Amino acid sequence: MDKHNCRRLANTKKDEKSDEEKKAEETELFTKYYTEWKGGGDKDKSYKNIPRFYYRLPAEDEVLLQKLREESRAVFLQRKSRELLDNEELQNLWFLLDKHQVPPVSGEEAMISYEAYLQVGEKAGPKCKKFFTARVYSKLLHSDPYGRISIMQFFNYVMRKVWLHQTRIGLSLYDVAGQGHLRESDLENYILELIPTLPQLDGLEKSFYSFYVCTAVRCWVSAFFSSSGKIKIQDILACSFLDDLLELRDEELSKESQESNWFSAPSALRVYGQYLNLDKDHNGMLSKEELSRYGTATLTSVFLDRVFQECLTYDGEMDYKTYLDFVLALENRKEPAALQYIFKLLDMENQGYLNVFSLNYFFRAIQEQMKLHGQEPVTFQDVKDEIFDMVKPKDPYKITLQDLVNSCQGDTVTSILIDLNGFWTYENREVLVANDNDGSNTADPDDS
């Protein structure tokens, strides 16, 4: 090879090396700028300081880790409990508020101005600091011409917050996994240990405790249980059931309040007594025939068939827990959870909606009952039109559960379809209103 060719080959290799270096340099620059753009460059290394936020739950065989977790949660809950106002501190807060009231009195309400409110906050101690904010004050400020708030309303607000946190901590003690959920057994333990602290349950026989606990817990189970078999503690705190339960702490609860409270001893005894009365063969279970005498004994056989098809039964008979779900749904038909229970029974083909066929299927049983009582059956076409007019569904041919809930007529619609007495009451609503105004007694379907 001559010198000229050697020199040319050397220059070519030099050029090729230069291209490789250029590519390497481009890659290096691209990597540098891309890393900085993604936030991982030398300028920002804060990502290395992010604290650990996920901790795996100990397995069943990791006994030591489980004990450590339980002890840590217990210490945490104790610390949270100590942060709450105790009775003495609440009493001191009331005295301070009363001492700083600002005249004139509004009706019978003692009032306090914002300036005096801040003064009380400074004297009440560190535990009360979170209650004395402009935000809390503005929440309680209504129509006072002097810009004051009611001392009683503010104190009740504080009491309510303290009570909610106390209850949250109390429920958390039964949350074995520490995940913010309770199983049915956890709730049963909570209610059982709560009974001795409720004066309204003092006269309850210990032999009845298990039935009382079952009766009380079914409220939450029916309303909130998910497919995982757990209830969020947050849901329990947000619902009115807990208020009703803890209302039993009042030693002077009126008879009317006891009768309307699902958790009261009279209410629990009433439901259990009904169950025993229906159980004619005394085997502790209810057959379809026995359940057919529930209430006014006017539930249609078609609806009862669906109850025994869809609900949990044992050899074709219903136990007390299933009966409680049934009673809760029928006695609270305005509630979304109750409507969901009944809707599932009416939705025979599990389509997610009721159509004309579904409505006709259930209403035929009402027509048959009317004939047995010697009444002239109402035509389905009229009833169907009235139902769709009441509900006003999004789809004019289908009624969904949400349509029923949104219409606020779900209790009326379901009564028309499953209960002769409910249908009769709806049909004669104008006469009943007139009779009530006249002081007359309500008639029976057989009287019409």
Secondary structure by P-SEA (a helix, b strand, c coil): ccaaaaaaaaaaaaaaaaaaaaaaaaaaaaaaaaaaaacccccccccccccccccccccccaaaaaaaaaaaaaaaaaaaaaacccaaaaaaaaaaaaaaccccccccbbbbcaaaaaaaaaaccccccccccaaaaaaaccccccccccaaaaaaaaaaaaaaaaaaaaaaaacccccccccaaaaaaaaaaacccccccccccccaaaaaaaaaaaaaaaccccccccccaaaaaacaaaaaaaccccccccaaaaaaccccaaaaaaaaaaaaaaccccccccccccccccccccccaaaaaaaaaccccccccccaaaaaaaaaaaaccccaaaaaaaaaaacccccccccaaaaaaaaaaaaaaaaaaccccccaaaaaaaaaaaacccccccccaaaaaaacaaaaaaaacccaaaaaaaaaaaaaaaaaaacccccccccc
